[in-house]
Amino acid sequence: MTASSGLLSGTRGQTPESLRTLSEYLELSLDKGMCVIMMRDGTDLCSVYVGDPAGEADDLTRHGSISVAVANEILVLTQVGPNRMTVGDQTYRFFRSFTHIDNIGAVIFVPA
């Protein structure tokens, strides 16, 4: 996996589980034509939504949750701004940013 920062992530060329998880949500967001939104849910979990972060919070569709450890690893292995990663034979390009939705911090992954 190569991020746009030029850093190689993972060991022995294997993609970390956290980035495989992100790639599944990116695939879903591409199918829906929306963004992936990750918001912390308490101390142990982050909810993952697909939708338009600029719209109403009620319009976001929840598609599961991931552990805070996985969410933190995603944040470490990606960067704010443009990113590129390859999982298997698929390359994903996305833009990572941050916003607030209903006064809760949210990380946004916009497919590019």
Buried (B, 14 or more C-beta within 10 A) or exposed (E): BBBBBEEEBBEEEEBBEBBEBBBBBBBBBBEBEBBBBBBBBEEEBBBBBBBBBEEEBEEBEEBEBBEBEBBEBBBEBBEEEBBBBBBEEEEBEBBBEEEEBEEEEBBBBBBE
